Amino acid sequence: MVHIADSIFEGLCAPWEVALVVKLLGKSIGYNVMKGRLTRLWRLTVGFDIMDIGNNFYMVKFDTGMDKTKVMEEGPWMIFDHYLTV
């Protein structure tokens, strides 16, 4: 077992506090299509980065906590008549 000091662990986790994993149910779409659709759908105040993490899951890292909260609290979100799980 590797022991990591709490302060180091918190530092490693901090960038991901404004991140969510999303998946479009019942349909596969590519990275560029997903990024474009989310940009138009969410209309965030600042922006976000997106990373394809495999099996049609995407990690979305928001530039602000307010944008993350908006995505979590509003919705349901749909792309091409398929629900987006957040």
C-alpha positions as CSV (number, residue, x, y, z in Angstrom):
1,M,0.0,0.0,0.0
2,V,1.2,3.5,-0.8
3,H,0.6,6.2,1.7
4,I,-0.1,9.7,0.3
5,A,-0.2,12.7,2.5
6,D,-3.6,14.3,2.8
7,S,-2.4,17.6,1.4
8,I,-0.9,15.9,-1.7
9,F,-4.0,13.8,-2.2
10,E,-6.2,16.9,-2.0
11,G,-4.0,18.7,-4.5
12,L,-4.3,15.8,-6.9
13,C,-8.1,15.8,-6.6
14,A,-8.7,19.6,-6.8
15,P,-8.6,19.9,-10.6
16,W,-11.4,17.3,-10.9
17,E,-13.8,18.9,-8.5
18,V,-15.3,20.7,-11.4
19,A,-15.6,17.6,-13.6
20,L,-18.4,15.3,-14.6
21,V,-18.7,12.1,-16.6
22,V,-21.4,12.1,-19.3
23,K,-22.8,9.4,-21.6
24,L,-25.3,9.6,-24.4
25,L,-27.8,6.7,-23.9
26,G,-28.6,4.5,-26.9
27,K,-26.4,6.3,-29.5
28,S,-22.7,6.6,-30.2
29,I,-21.4,9.9,-31.5
30,G,-17.9,11.2,-32.1
31,Y,-15.8,13.6,-30.0
32,N,-16.3,16.6,-32.3
33,V,-20.1,16.1,-32.5
34,M,-20.4,15.6,-28.7
35,K,-18.3,18.8,-28.1
36,G,-20.3,20.8,-30.5
37,R,-23.7,19.6,-29.3
38,L,-22.8,20.2,-25.6
39,T,-21.5,23.7,-26.4
40,R,-24.8,24.6,-28.0
41,L,-27.0,22.7,-25.6
42,W,-25.5,24.0,-22.3
43,R,-24.6,27.6,-23.3
44,L,-22.2,28.0,-20.4
45,T,-20.9,31.3,-19.1
46,V,-17.2,30.3,-19.6
47,G,-16.6,27.0,-21.2
48,F,-15.3,23.4,-20.7
49,D,-12.9,20.8,-21.9
50,I,-14.0,17.3,-22.9
51,M,-12.0,14.1,-23.0
52,D,-13.1,10.8,-24.5
53,I,-12.5,8.1,-21.8
54,G,-13.8,5.1,-23.8
55,N,-17.0,3.1,-24.2
56,N,-18.9,6.3,-25.2
57,F,-18.1,8.0,-21.9
58,Y,-16.7,11.5,-21.8
59,M,-15.1,13.4,-19.0
60,V,-16.2,17.1,-19.0
61,K,-14.1,19.5,-17.0
62,F,-15.7,22.9,-16.5
63,D,-13.9,26.2,-16.2
64,T,-16.2,27.3,-13.3
65,G,-18.1,25.5,-10.6
66,M,-21.2,27.6,-11.5
67,D,-21.2,26.0,-15.0
68,K,-20.9,22.5,-13.4
69,T,-23.8,23.3,-11.1
70,K,-25.9,24.5,-14.0
71,V,-25.4,21.2,-15.9
72,M,-26.2,19.1,-12.9
73,E,-29.3,21.0,-11.9
74,E,-30.9,21.9,-15.2
75,G,-32.0,19.4,-17.8
76,P,-32.9,16.7,-18.6
77,W,-30.4,17.1,-21.5
78,M,-31.1,15.4,-24.8
79,I,-28.9,15.0,-28.0
80,F,-30.5,13.6,-31.2
81,D,-33.6,12.6,-29.1
82,H,-31.4,10.5,-26.7
83,Y,-30.9,11.3,-23.0
84,L,-27.5,12.5,-21.8
85,T,-26.6,10.9,-18.5
86,V,-24.6,13.2,-16.2
